[in-house]
């Protein structure tokens, strides 16, 4: 009797394993969603740099210019949360040709300008304060998260359309989605560089100095659907 029960249980277990290992008809496809938008914000990274023989004097020169820069930024109406010191340095270097040491002080400040139309006005004023480096700019959108949602929905619809195209060729239908994998890469836009060591006379308020172009928000996914 015990032997019969063992055999019966073994048959039941074998049957259950066979059902679990049964292949489920499915199809896996990729999908892409892409949204292009004109940026409405710009992040500016600028700097002040001075070189001289005396460390204290060089630092003092730099601090005086930075003070003017910060006061101008505040006067321009930019919130304190939208600008920040990102780098400060003071170091000793050696000029091998002149065989003497120099000290170099520098400070970088990053500004987020939320009204891109005021870019030229802001830059004109900043150059007048004494900045001598523009390290780079990066374009942004204030509605980035909304655009990401749109791109995700487009990616899902693109994947579903592909799956339906494949399935129709086999006289089958696409069922429910059983797995979605987001393969999107972190959004990155390389900074755009402009004139380094700028002078006030290089700025002309009558010129358009910014080509904003468009930002691309891209979502890539993989979706597995059941086949009916």
Secondary structure, 3 states (H helix, E strand, C coil): CHHHHHHHHHHHHHHHHHHHCCCCCEEEEEEEEEEEECCCEEEEEEEEEEEECCHHHHHHHHHHHHHHHHHHHHHCCCCHHHEEEEEEEEEEEEECCCCEEEEEEEEEEEEEECCHHHHHHHHHHHHHHCCCEEEEEEEECCCHHHHHHHHHHHHHHHHHHHHHHHHHHCCCCEEEEEEEEECCCCCCCCCECCCCCCCHHHCCCCCCCCCCCCEEEEEEEEEEEEEC
